[in-house]
């Protein structure tokens, strides 16, 4: 990827994730990145295109990060523990590749756009499907009900950790799933 394009995507992702997509204008991205407006528009035809590039980059980072934490899973119990322990690490700002925890970038971004059929909303859905698929790959025995429970509780834990500042939300999910 071109260095200037990468700087624009990195800057946009950092600003969008920390403050929200709609509160960040193109001029602020240009100012922080030090890139000229003409250069930005050589790479991105619109702010939406830049938002999509930021979503794509965050998806790649998150999938790689979570995937490395799920390696060597042998049982569904281990899978549950590894998924939710990874979330606890993220919530505690101990996952440098994900940056300071500000909730889920995909939930936050999707909430800012009212059209559920927009490219942005559809990409946010795609990310959730990618995470679900990743988790399912590590299940000892395919079980849609357990997969649903893990994914729904994962989303709830992320929201609870961000909105309520409950850094133990993911650990509570391990206890809930152990009872099932």
Secondary structure, DSSP 8 states (H G I E B T S, - for coil): --HHHHHHHHHHHHHHHHH-STT--HHHHHHHHT--HHHHHHH-SSHHHHHHHHHHHHHHHHHHHHHHHHTT--SHHHHHHHHHHHHHHHHTT--GGG-S--S-HHHHHHHH---TTSHHHHHHHHHHHHHHHHHHHT-SS--HHHHHHHHHHHHHHHHHHHHS--TTHHHHHHHHHHH-
